[in-house]
Amino acid sequence: MQEPDRKRFIIQIEAPGKTAVDPIKGKLEEIGFDLDQNYGPVKIDSKGTRWALRGWAGSEAKKKAGTIPGVKLFEDNKVSAA
């Protein structure tokens, strides 16, 4: 059953390389995130320590994600042309 308050997020992960992102992805899925398998992880800095994913989650999963070290969430609102 989907939560009525589910929102789409860009998920920023601080990790020392792409292979270090996989365990964090697993934790996000365990707490209730549905990750977009077609988006990411995308390297967003030149050092390869900051990565982005996209996913959907309700408020409870969002709250739990705040306890995972190195994870930041940003609401990903669709923007339409006026």
PyMOL Python script that loads the backbone (N, CA, C, O; Angstrom):
from pymol import cmd

cmd.read_pdbstr("""\
ATOM      1  N   MET A   1       0.839  -1.188   0.000  1.00  0.00           N
ATOM      2  CA  MET A   1       0.000   0.000   0.000  1.00  0.00           C
ATOM      3  C   MET A   1       0.880   1.246   0.000  1.00  0.00           C
ATOM      4  O   MET A   1       1.776   1.387   0.832  1.00  0.00           O
ATOM      5  N   GLN A   2       0.617   2.130  -0.927  1.00  0.00           N
ATOM      6  CA  GLN A   2       1.432   3.343  -1.015  1.00  0.00           C
ATOM      7  C   GLN A   2       0.942   4.387  -0.020  1.00  0.00           C
ATOM      8  O   GLN A   2      -0.259   4.551   0.197  1.00  0.00           O
ATOM      9  N   GLU A   3       1.891   5.082   0.574  1.00  0.00           N
ATOM     10  CA  GLU A   3       1.560   6.175   1.475  1.00  0.00           C
ATOM     11  C   GLU A   3       1.052   7.347   0.655  1.00  0.00           C
ATOM     12  O   GLU A   3       1.590   7.625  -0.417  1.00  0.00           O
ATOM     13  N   PRO A   4       0.023   8.044   1.136  1.00  0.00           N
ATOM     14  CA  PRO A   4      -0.511   9.173   0.359  1.00  0.00           C
ATOM     15  C   PRO A   4       0.441  10.363   0.268  1.00  0.00           C
ATOM     16  O   PRO A   4       0.274  11.217  -0.603  1.00  0.00           O
ATOM     17  N   ASP A   5       1.424  10.432   1.143  1.00  0.00           N
ATOM     18  CA  ASP A   5       2.337  11.578   1.153  1.00  0.00           C
ATOM     19  C   ASP A   5       3.650  11.287   0.426  1.00  0.00           C
ATOM     20  O   ASP A   5       4.635  11.991   0.650  1.00  0.00           O
ATOM     21  N   ARG A   6       3.689  10.283  -0.427  1.00  0.00           N
ATOM     22  CA  ARG A   6       4.932   9.939  -1.138  1.00  0.00           C
ATOM     23  C   ARG A   6       5.358  11.086  -2.054  1.00  0.00           C
ATOM     24  O   ARG A   6       4.546  11.694  -2.752  1.00  0.00           O
ATOM     25  N   LYS A   7       6.662  11.357  -2.021  1.00  0.00           N
ATOM     26  CA  LYS A   7       7.231  12.413  -2.851  1.00  0.00           C
ATOM     27  C   LYS A   7       8.466  11.885  -3.545  1.00  0.00           C
ATOM     28  O   LYS A   7       9.045  10.874  -3.146  1.00  0.00           O
ATOM     29  N   ARG A   8       8.860  12.595  -4.600  1.00  0.00           N
ATOM     30  CA  ARG A   8      10.064  12.227  -5.335  1.00  0.00           C
ATOM     31  C   ARG A   8      11.231  13.054  -4.785  1.00  0.00           C
ATOM     32  O   ARG A   8      11.091  14.246  -4.510  1.00  0.00           O
ATOM     33  N   PHE A   9      12.383  12.395  -4.632  1.00  0.00           N
ATOM     34  CA  PHE A   9      13.563  13.041  -4.066  1.00  0.00           C
ATOM     35  C   PHE A   9      14.792  12.793  -4.931  1.00  0.00           C
ATOM     36  O   PHE A   9      14.927  11.748  -5.567  1.00  0.00           O
ATOM     37  N   ILE A  10      15.674  13.771  -4.939  1.00  0.00           N
ATOM     38  CA  ILE A  10      17.059  13.559  -5.353  1.00  0.00           C
ATOM     39  C   ILE A  10      17.793  13.259  -4.052  1.00  0.00           C
ATOM     40  O   ILE A  10      17.681  14.003  -3.078  1.00  0.00           O
ATOM     41  N   ILE A  11      18.532  12.183  -4.047  1.00  0.00           N
ATOM     42  CA  ILE A  11      19.228  11.723  -2.851  1.00  0.00           C
ATOM     43  C   ILE A  11      20.718  11.922  -3.084  1.00  0.00           C
ATOM     44  O   ILE A  11      21.299  11.332  -3.995  1.00  0.00           O
ATOM     45  N   GLN A  12      21.325  12.750  -2.261  1.00  0.00           N
ATOM     46  CA  GLN A  12      22.769  12.993  -2.351  1.00  0.00           C
ATOM     47  C   GLN A  12      23.465  12.107  -1.331  1.00  0.00           C
ATOM     48  O   GLN A  12      23.078  12.061  -0.163  1.00  0.00           O
ATOM     49  N   ILE A  13      24.496  11.405  -1.785  1.00  0.00           N
ATOM     50  CA  ILE A  13      25.236  10.498  -0.914  1.00  0.00           C
ATOM     51  C   ILE A  13      26.710  10.882  -0.939  1.00  0.00           C
ATOM     52  O   ILE A  13      27.319  11.001  -2.002  1.00  0.00           O
ATOM     53  N   GLU A  14      27.268  11.073   0.252  1.00  0.00           N
ATOM     54  CA  GLU A  14      28.715  11.290   0.394  1.00  0.00           C
ATOM     55  C   GLU A  14      29.331   9.917   0.617  1.00  0.00           C
ATOM     56  O   GLU A  14      29.109   9.302   1.659  1.00  0.00           O
ATOM     57  N   ALA A  15      30.104   9.427  -0.352  1.00  0.00           N
ATOM     58  CA  ALA A  15      30.723   8.109  -0.251  1.00  0.00           C
ATOM     59  C   ALA A  15      32.022   8.103  -1.054  1.00  0.00           C
ATOM     60  O   ALA A  15      32.124   8.776  -2.080  1.00  0.00           O
ATOM     61  N   PRO A  16      33.016   7.344  -0.588  1.00  0.00           N
ATOM     62  CA  PRO A  16      34.336   7.366  -1.232  1.00  0.00           C
ATOM     63  C   PRO A  16      34.436   6.499  -2.487  1.00  0.00           C
ATOM     64  O   PRO A  16      35.427   5.789  -2.661  1.00  0.00           O
ATOM     65  N   GLY A  17      33.453   6.543  -3.344  1.00  0.00           N
ATOM     66  CA  GLY A  17      33.495   5.781  -4.586  1.00  0.00           C
ATOM     67  C   GLY A  17      32.165   5.111  -4.867  1.00  0.00           C
ATOM     68  O   GLY A  17      31.347   4.914  -3.968  1.00  0.00           O
ATOM     69  N   LYS A  18      31.965   4.766  -6.126  1.00  0.00           N
ATOM     70  CA  LYS A  18      30.679   4.209  -6.554  1.00  0.00           C
ATOM     71  C   LYS A  18      30.338   2.907  -5.826  1.00  0.00           C
ATOM     72  O   LYS A  18      29.170   2.666  -5.524  1.00  0.00           O
ATOM     73  N   THR A  19      31.331   2.067  -5.542  1.00  0.00           N
ATOM     74  CA  THR A  19      31.033   0.805  -4.862  1.00  0.00           C
ATOM     75  C   THR A  19      30.574   1.025  -3.420  1.00  0.00           C
ATOM     76  O   THR A  19      29.878   0.179  -2.857  1.00  0.00           O
ATOM     77  N   ALA A  20      30.956   2.146  -2.822  1.00  0.00           N
ATOM     78  CA  ALA A  20      30.519   2.456  -1.460  1.00  0.00           C
ATOM     79  C   ALA A  20      29.070   2.924  -1.426  1.00  0.00           C
ATOM     80  O   ALA A  20      28.474   2.994  -0.351  1.00  0.00           O
ATOM     81  N   VAL A  21      28.494   3.245  -2.576  1.00  0.00           N
ATOM     82  CA  VAL A  21      27.110   3.708  -2.648  1.00  0.00           C
ATOM     83  C   VAL A  21      26.133   2.534  -2.508  1.00  0.00           C
ATOM     84  O   VAL A  21      25.040   2.708  -1.970  1.00  0.00           O
ATOM     85  N   ASP A  22      26.506   1.355  -2.979  1.00  0.00           N
ATOM     86  CA  ASP A  22      25.598   0.209  -2.978  1.00  0.00           C
ATOM     87  C   ASP A  22      25.026  -0.143  -1.601  1.00  0.00           C
ATOM     88  O   ASP A  22      23.818  -0.357  -1.499  1.00  0.00           O
ATOM     89  N   PRO A  23      25.830  -0.214  -0.544  1.00  0.00           N
ATOM     90  CA  PRO A  23      25.245  -0.516   0.770  1.00  0.00           C
ATOM     91  C   PRO A  23      24.250   0.551   1.228  1.00  0.00           C
ATOM     92  O   PRO A  23      23.266   0.236   1.897  1.00  0.00           O
ATOM     93  N   ILE A  24      24.502   1.795   0.873  1.00  0.00           N
ATOM     94  CA  ILE A  24      23.588   2.880   1.252  1.00  0.00           C
ATOM     95  C   ILE A  24      22.287   2.753   0.469  1.00  0.00           C
ATOM     96  O   ILE A  24      21.208   2.971   1.020  1.00  0.00           O
ATOM     97  N   LYS A  25      22.383   2.399  -0.819  1.00  0.00           N
ATOM     98  CA  LYS A  25      21.177   2.148  -1.609  1.00  0.00           C
ATOM     99  C   LYS A  25      20.338   1.053  -0.957  1.00  0.00           C
ATOM    100  O   LYS A  25      19.114   1.163  -0.879  1.00  0.00           O
ATOM    101  N   GLY A  26      20.999   0.002  -0.492  1.00  0.00           N
ATOM    102  CA  GLY A  26      20.297  -1.092   0.183  1.00  0.00           C
ATOM    103  C   GLY A  26      19.566  -0.626   1.426  1.00  0.00           C
ATOM    104  O   GLY A  26      18.431  -1.034   1.672  1.00  0.00           O
ATOM    105  N   LYS A  27      20.217   0.237   2.219  1.00  0.00           N
ATOM    106  CA  LYS A  27      19.570   0.773   3.428  1.00  0.00           C
ATOM    107  C   LYS A  27      18.358   1.614   3.060  1.00  0.00           C
ATOM    108  O   LYS A  27      17.319   1.525   3.714  1.00  0.00           O
ATOM    109  N   LEU A  28      18.483   2.429   2.017  1.00  0.00           N
ATOM    110  CA  LEU A  28      17.364   3.266   1.597  1.00  0.00           C
ATOM    111  C   LEU A  28      16.171   2.401   1.177  1.00  0.00           C
ATOM    112  O   LEU A  28      15.029   2.712   1.517  1.00  0.00           O
ATOM    113  N   GLU A  29      16.431   1.333   0.450  1.00  0.00           N
ATOM    114  CA  GLU A  29      15.357   0.435   0.036  1.00  0.00           C
ATOM    115  C   GLU A  29      14.735  -0.266   1.239  1.00  0.00           C
ATOM    116  O   GLU A  29      13.519  -0.451   1.281  1.00  0.00           O
ATOM    117  N   GLU A  30      15.546  -0.657   2.214  1.00  0.00           N
ATOM    118  CA  GLU A  30      15.044  -1.312   3.420  1.00  0.00           C
ATOM    119  C   GLU A  30      14.088  -0.422   4.203  1.00  0.00           C
ATOM    120  O   GLU A  30      13.116  -0.912   4.779  1.00  0.00           O
ATOM    121  N   ILE A  31      14.351   0.873   4.230  1.00  0.00           N
ATOM    122  CA  ILE A  31      13.501   1.773   5.022  1.00  0.00           C
ATOM    123  C   ILE A  31      12.297   2.282   4.242  1.00  0.00           C
ATOM    124  O   ILE A  31      11.476   3.010   4.799  1.00  0.00           O
ATOM    125  N   GLY A  32      12.168   1.918   2.959  1.00  0.00           N
ATOM    126  CA  GLY A  32      10.953   2.257   2.232  1.00  0.00           C
ATOM    127  C   GLY A  32      11.111   3.117   0.995  1.00  0.00           C
ATOM    128  O   GLY A  32      10.108   3.541   0.421  1.00  0.00           O
ATOM    129  N   PHE A  33      12.332   3.391   0.563  1.00  0.00           N
ATOM    130  CA  PHE A  33      12.517   4.159  -0.667  1.00  0.00           C
ATOM    131  C   PHE A  33      12.362   3.240  -1.869  1.00  0.00           C
ATOM    132  O   PHE A  33      12.835   2.103  -1.859  1.00  0.00           O
ATOM    133  N   ASP A  34      11.699   3.739  -2.899  1.00  0.00           N
ATOM    134  CA  ASP A  34      11.669   3.093  -4.207  1.00  0.00           C
ATOM    135  C   ASP A  34      12.654   3.875  -5.066  1.00  0.00           C
ATOM    136  O   ASP A  34      12.385   5.015  -5.445  1.00  0.00           O
ATOM    137  N   LEU A  35      13.795   3.261  -5.373  1.00  0.00           N
ATOM    138  CA  LEU A  35      14.830   3.958  -6.135  1.00  0.00           C
ATOM    139  C   LEU A  35      14.592   3.794  -7.627  1.00  0.00           C
ATOM    140  O   LEU A  35      14.188   2.728  -8.091  1.00  0.00           O
ATOM    141  N   ASP A  36      14.846   4.852  -8.363  1.00  0.00           N
ATOM    142  CA  ASP A  36      14.736   4.849  -9.820  1.00  0.00           C
ATOM    143  C   ASP A  36      15.955   4.119 -10.367  1.00  0.00           C
ATOM    144  O   ASP A  36      17.070   4.635 -10.290  1.00  0.00           O
ATOM    145  N   GLN A  37      15.759   2.933 -10.916  1.00  0.00           N
ATOM    146  CA  GLN A  37      16.862   2.112 -11.412  1.00  0.00           C
ATOM    147  C   GLN A  37      17.497   2.692 -12.672  1.00  0.00           C
ATOM    148  O   GLN A  37      18.578   2.263 -13.074  1.00  0.00           O
ATOM    149  N   ASN A  38      16.835   3.662 -13.297  1.00  0.00           N
ATOM    150  CA  ASN A  38      17.362   4.285 -14.512  1.00  0.00           C
ATOM    151  C   ASN A  38      18.104   5.593 -14.233  1.00  0.00           C
ATOM    152  O   ASN A  38      18.535   6.274 -15.164  1.00  0.00           O
ATOM    153  N   TYR A  39      18.252   5.942 -12.962  1.00  0.00           N
ATOM    154  CA  TYR A  39      18.881   7.220 -12.604  1.00  0.00           C
ATOM    155  C   TYR A  39      19.896   6.985 -11.494  1.00  0.00           C
ATOM    156  O   TYR A  39      19.528   6.840 -10.328  1.00  0.00           O
ATOM    157  N   GLY A  40      21.145   6.949 -11.852  1.00  0.00           N
ATOM    158  CA  GLY A  40      22.200   6.933 -10.858  1.00  0.00           C
ATOM    159  C   GLY A  40      22.688   5.555 -10.477  1.00  0.00           C
ATOM    160  O   GLY A  40      22.156   4.532 -10.908  1.00  0.00           O
ATOM    161  N   PRO A  41      23.717   5.565  -9.655  1.00  0.00           N
ATOM    162  CA  PRO A  41      24.294   6.759  -9.063  1.00  0.00           C
ATOM    163  C   PRO A  41      25.056   7.603 -10.085  1.00  0.00           C
ATOM    164  O   PRO A  41      25.790   7.085 -10.926  1.00  0.00           O
ATOM    165  N   VAL A  42      24.858   8.911  -9.987  1.00  0.00           N
ATOM    166  CA  VAL A  42      25.503   9.886 -10.862  1.00  0.00           C
ATOM    167  C   VAL A  42      26.544  10.632 -10.036  1.00  0.00           C
ATOM    168  O   VAL A  42      26.228  11.172  -8.976  1.00  0.00           O
ATOM    169  N   LYS A  43      27.785  10.664 -10.517  1.00  0.00           N
ATOM    170  CA  LYS A  43      28.848  11.402  -9.821  1.00  0.00           C
ATOM    171  C   LYS A  43      28.579  12.887  -9.982  1.00  0.00           C
ATOM    172  O   LYS A  43      28.390  13.366 -11.101  1.00  0.00           O
ATOM    173  N   ILE A  44      28.560  13.628  -8.868  1.00  0.00           N
ATOM    174  CA  ILE A  44      28.254  15.058  -8.952  1.00  0.00           C
ATOM    175  C   ILE A  44      29.400  15.947  -8.463  1.00  0.00           C
ATOM    176  O   ILE A  44      29.227  17.153  -8.291  1.00  0.00           O
ATOM    177  N   ASP A  45      30.559  15.348  -8.242  1.00  0.00           N
ATOM    178  CA  ASP A  45      31.740  16.163  -7.959  1.00  0.00           C
ATOM    179  C   ASP A  45      32.954  15.523  -8.625  1.00  0.00           C
ATOM    180  O   ASP A  45      32.931  14.339  -8.960  1.00  0.00           O
ATOM    181  N   SER A  46      33.990  16.289  -8.811  1.00  0.00           N
ATOM    182  CA  SER A  46      35.159  15.810  -9.551  1.00  0.00           C
ATOM    183  C   SER A  46      35.984  14.792  -8.764  1.00  0.00           C
ATOM    184  O   SER A  46      36.748  14.037  -9.366  1.00  0.00           O
ATOM    185  N   LYS A  47      35.853  14.750  -7.449  1.00  0.00           N
ATOM    186  CA  LYS A  47      36.623  13.818  -6.629  1.00  0.00           C
ATOM    187  C   LYS A  47      35.985  12.428  -6.556  1.00  0.00           C
ATOM    188  O   LYS A  47      36.633  11.472  -6.131  1.00  0.00           O
ATOM    189  N   GLY A  48      34.733  12.312  -6.964  1.00  0.00           N
ATOM    190  CA  GLY A  48      34.050  11.025  -6.886  1.00  0.00           C
ATOM    191  C   GLY A  48      33.631  10.643  -5.484  1.00  0.00           C
ATOM    192  O   GLY A  48      33.575   9.462  -5.141  1.00  0.00           O
ATOM    193  N   THR A  49      33.337  11.648  -4.672  1.00  0.00           N
ATOM    194  CA  THR A  49      32.891  11.378  -3.306  1.00  0.00           C
ATOM    195  C   THR A  49      31.444  11.794  -3.067  1.00  0.00           C
ATOM    196  O   THR A  49      30.903  11.553  -1.987  1.00  0.00           O
ATOM    197  N   ARG A  50      30.819  12.406  -4.048  1.00  0.00           N
ATOM    198  CA  ARG A  50      29.432  12.844  -3.919  1.00  0.00           C
ATOM    199  C   ARG A  50      28.641  12.278  -5.100  1.00  0.00           C
ATOM    200  O   ARG A  50      29.018  12.453  -6.259  1.00  0.00           O
ATOM    201  N   TRP A  51      27.538  11.596  -4.780  1.00  0.00           N
ATOM    202  CA  TRP A  51      26.744  10.877  -5.761  1.00  0.00           C
ATOM    203  C   TRP A  51      25.275  11.251  -5.628  1.00  0.00           C
ATOM    204  O   TRP A  51      24.834  11.668  -4.557  1.00  0.00           O
ATOM    205  N   ALA A  52      24.516  11.105  -6.706  1.00  0.00           N
ATOM    206  CA  ALA A  52      23.085  11.408  -6.677  1.00  0.00           C
ATOM    207  C   ALA A  52      22.289  10.214  -7.186  1.00  0.00           C
ATOM    208  O   ALA A  52      22.683   9.525  -8.127  1.00  0.00           O
ATOM    209  N   LEU A  53      21.163   9.997  -6.532  1.00  0.00           N
ATOM    210  CA  LEU A  53      20.176   8.990  -6.920  1.00  0.00           C
ATOM    211  C   LEU A  53      18.826   9.693  -6.964  1.00  0.00           C
ATOM    212  O   LEU A  53      18.690  10.822  -6.493  1.00  0.00           O
ATOM    213  N   ARG A  54      17.824   9.016  -7.535  1.00  0.00           N
ATOM    214  CA  ARG A  54      16.457   9.546  -7.479  1.00  0.00           C
ATOM    215  C   ARG A  54      15.578   8.440  -6.918  1.00  0.00           C
ATOM    216  O   ARG A  54      15.761   7.262  -7.228  1.00  0.00           O
ATOM    217  N   GLY A  55      14.622   8.838  -6.087  1.00  0.00           N
ATOM    218  CA  GLY A  55      13.717   7.847  -5.520  1.00  0.00           C
ATOM    219  C   GLY A  55      12.464   8.492  -4.966  1.00  0.00           C
ATOM    220  O   GLY A  55      12.346   9.716  -4.895  1.00  0.00           O
ATOM    221  N   TRP A  56      11.528   7.633  -4.575  1.00  0.00           N
ATOM    222  CA  TRP A  56      10.251   8.067  -4.019  1.00  0.00           C
ATOM    223  C   TRP A  56      10.117   7.495  -2.622  1.00  0.00           C
ATOM    224  O   TRP A  56      10.530   6.365  -2.359  1.00  0.00           O
ATOM    225  N   ALA A  57       9.535   8.284  -1.725  1.00  0.00           N
ATOM    226  CA  ALA A  57       9.346   7.815  -0.352  1.00  0.00           C
ATOM    227  C   ALA A  57       8.293   8.651   0.352  1.00  0.00           C
ATOM    228  O   ALA A  57       8.001   9.782  -0.035  1.00  0.00           O
ATOM    229  N   GLY A  58       7.732   8.058   1.398  1.00  0.00           N
ATOM    230  CA  GLY A  58       6.802   8.764   2.265  1.00  0.00           C
ATOM    231  C   GLY A  58       7.542   9.426   3.414  1.00  0.00           C
ATOM    232  O   GLY A  58       8.767   9.351   3.509  1.00  0.00           O
ATOM    233  N   SER A  59       6.789  10.068   4.273  1.00  0.00           N
ATOM    234  CA  SER A  59       7.392  10.854   5.351  1.00  0.00           C
ATOM    235  C   SER A  59       8.169  10.000   6.349  1.00  0.00           C
ATOM    236  O   SER A  59       9.190  10.446   6.871  1.00  0.00           O
ATOM    237  N   GLU A  60       7.711   8.792   6.620  1.00  0.00           N
ATOM    238  CA  GLU A  60       8.410   7.937   7.581  1.00  0.00           C
ATOM    239  C   GLU A  60       9.775   7.515   7.039  1.00  0.00           C
ATOM    240  O   GLU A  60      10.766   7.545   7.769  1.00  0.00           O
ATOM    241  N   ALA A  61       9.833   7.121   5.768  1.00  0.00           N
ATOM    242  CA  ALA A  61      11.117   6.744   5.166  1.00  0.00           C
ATOM    243  C   ALA A  61      12.042   7.952   5.085  1.00  0.00           C
ATOM    244  O   ALA A  61      13.250   7.829   5.286  1.00  0.00           O
ATOM    245  N   LYS A  62      11.474   9.122   4.790  1.00  0.00           N
ATOM    246  CA  LYS A  62      12.278  10.352   4.737  1.00  0.00           C
ATOM    247  C   LYS A  62      12.918  10.622   6.093  1.00  0.00           C
ATOM    248  O   LYS A  62      14.096  10.971   6.174  1.00  0.00           O
ATOM    249  N   LYS A  63      12.144  10.462   7.144  1.00  0.00           N
ATOM    250  CA  LYS A  63      12.658  10.687   8.497  1.00  0.00           C
ATOM    251  C   LYS A  63      13.787   9.703   8.815  1.00  0.00           C
ATOM    252  O   LYS A  63      14.811  10.093   9.374  1.00  0.00           O
ATOM    253  N   LYS A  64      13.602   8.439   8.461  1.00  0.00           N
ATOM    254  CA  LYS A  64      14.626   7.429   8.724  1.00  0.00           C
ATOM    255  C   LYS A  64      15.892   7.691   7.910  1.00  0.00           C
ATOM    256  O   LYS A  64      16.997   7.447   8.395  1.00  0.00           O
ATOM    257  N   ALA A  65      15.747   8.181   6.687  1.00  0.00           N
ATOM    258  CA  ALA A  65      16.921   8.465   5.849  1.00  0.00           C
ATOM    259  C   ALA A  65      17.804   9.528   6.482  1.00  0.00           C
ATOM    260  O   ALA A  65      19.013   9.551   6.256  1.00  0.00           O
ATOM    261  N   GLY A  66      17.206  10.403   7.269  1.00  0.00           N
ATOM    262  CA  GLY A  66      17.963  11.442   7.952  1.00  0.00           C
ATOM    263  C   GLY A  66      18.938  10.903   8.976  1.00  0.00           C
ATOM    264  O   GLY A  66      19.809  11.637   9.444  1.00  0.00           O
ATOM    265  N   THR A  67      18.809   9.630   9.337  1.00  0.00           N
ATOM    266  CA  THR A  67      19.721   9.021  10.312  1.00  0.00           C
ATOM    267  C   THR A  67      20.884   8.289   9.636  1.00  0.00           C
ATOM    268  O   THR A  67      21.784   7.801  10.320  1.00  0.00           O
ATOM    269  N   ILE A  68      20.875   8.208   8.302  1.00  0.00           N
ATOM    270  CA  ILE A  68      21.944   7.513   7.580  1.00  0.00           C
ATOM    271  C   ILE A  68      23.071   8.519   7.313  1.00  0.00           C
ATOM    272  O   ILE A  68      22.856   9.520   6.630  1.00  0.00           O
ATOM    273  N   PRO A  69      24.273   8.256   7.850  1.00  0.00           N
ATOM    274  CA  PRO A  69      25.385   9.196   7.646  1.00  0.00           C
ATOM    275  C   PRO A  69      25.681   9.409   6.157  1.00  0.00           C
ATOM    276  O   PRO A  69      25.725   8.458   5.376  1.00  0.00           O
ATOM    277  N   GLY A  70      25.881  10.672   5.785  1.00  0.00           N
ATOM    278  CA  GLY A  70      26.253  11.016   4.421  1.00  0.00           C
ATOM    279  C   GLY A  70      25.101  11.163   3.446  1.00  0.00           C
ATOM    280  O   GLY A  70      25.324  11.404   2.259  1.00  0.00           O
ATOM    281  N   VAL A  71      23.856  11.020   3.932  1.00  0.00           N
ATOM    282  CA  VAL A  71      22.687  11.109   3.044  1.00  0.00           C
ATOM    283  C   VAL A  71      21.967  12.435   3.241  1.00  0.00           C
ATOM    284  O   VAL A  71      21.667  12.826   4.369  1.00  0.00           O
ATOM    285  N   LYS A  72      21.691  13.127   2.132  1.00  0.00           N
ATOM    286  CA  LYS A  72      20.885  14.354   2.139  1.00  0.00           C
ATOM    287  C   LYS A  72      19.781  14.191   1.109  1.00  0.00           C
ATOM    288  O   LYS A  72      20.002  13.633   0.035  1.00  0.00           O
ATOM    289  N   LEU A  73      18.599  14.675   1.438  1.00  0.00           N
ATOM    290  CA  LEU A  73      17.450  14.569   0.542  1.00  0.00           C
ATOM    291  C   LEU A  73      17.020  15.941   0.057  1.00  0.00           C
ATOM    292  O   LEU A  73      17.037  16.919   0.804  1.00  0.00           O
ATOM    293  N   PHE A  74      16.634  15.992  -1.213  1.00  0.00           N
ATOM    294  CA  PHE A  74      16.121  17.214  -1.816  1.00  0.00           C
ATOM    295  C   PHE A  74      14.863  16.844  -2.591  1.00  0.00           C
ATOM    296  O   PHE A  74      14.900  15.966  -3.453  1.00  0.00           O
ATOM    297  N   GLU A  75      13.742  17.512  -2.288  1.00  0.00           N
ATOM    298  CA  GLU A  75      12.522  17.243  -3.034  1.00  0.00           C
ATOM    299  C   GLU A  75      12.746  17.543  -4.505  1.00  0.00           C
ATOM    300  O   GLU A  75      13.330  18.567  -4.859  1.00  0.00           O
ATOM    301  N   ASP A  76      12.279  16.643  -5.356  1.00  0.00           N
ATOM    302  CA  ASP A  76      12.462  16.773  -6.798  1.00  0.00           C
ATOM    303  C   ASP A  76      11.099  17.042  -7.421  1.00  0.00           C
ATOM    304  O   ASP A  76      10.408  16.129  -7.873  1.00  0.00           O
ATOM    305  N   ASN A  77      10.737  18.299  -7.434  1.00  0.00           N
ATOM    306  CA  ASN A  77       9.435  18.698  -7.995  1.00  0.00           C
ATOM    307  C   ASN A  77       9.533  18.882  -9.495  1.00  0.00           C
ATOM    308  O   ASN A  77      10.456  19.520 -10.001  1.00  0.00           O
ATOM    309  N   LYS A  78       8.567  18.311 -10.200  1.00  0.00           N
ATOM    310  CA  LYS A  78       8.545  18.494 -11.656  1.00  0.00           C
ATOM    311  C   LYS A  78       8.181  19.940 -11.972  1.00  0.00           C
ATOM    312  O   LYS A  78       7.312  20.535 -11.335  1.00  0.00           O
ATOM    313  N   VAL A  79       8.862  20.482 -12.961  1.00  0.00           N
ATOM    314  CA  VAL A  79       8.604  21.851 -13.384  1.00  0.00           C
ATOM    315  C   VAL A  79       8.104  21.807 -14.816  1.00  0.00           C
ATOM    316  O   VAL A  79       8.696  21.149 -15.671  1.00  0.00           O
ATOM    317  N   SER A  80       7.014  22.511 -15.070  1.00  0.00           N
ATOM    318  CA  SER A  80       6.438  22.557 -16.408  1.00  0.00           C
ATOM    319  C   SER A  80       6.637  23.933 -17.009  1.00  0.00           C
ATOM    320  O   SER A  80       6.729  24.935 -16.300  1.00  0.00           O
ATOM    321  N   ALA A  81       6.700  23.959 -18.318  1.00  0.00           N
ATOM    322  CA  ALA A  81       6.782  25.258 -18.988  1.00  0.00           C
ATOM    323  C   ALA A  81       5.490  26.018 -18.779  1.00  0.00           C
ATOM    324  O   ALA A  81       4.408  25.430 -18.759  1.00  0.00           O
ATOM    325  N   ALA A  82       5.605  27.318 -18.625  1.00  0.00           N
ATOM    326  CA  ALA A  82       4.420  28.144 -18.390  1.00  0.00           C
ATOM    327  C   ALA A  82       3.662  28.392 -19.668  1.00  0.00           C
ATOM    328  O   ALA A  82       2.635  29.071 -19.654  1.00  0.00           O
TER     329      ALA A  82
END
""", "prot")
cmd.dss("prot")
cmd.show_as("cartoon", "prot")
cmd.util.cbc("prot")
cmd.orient("prot")
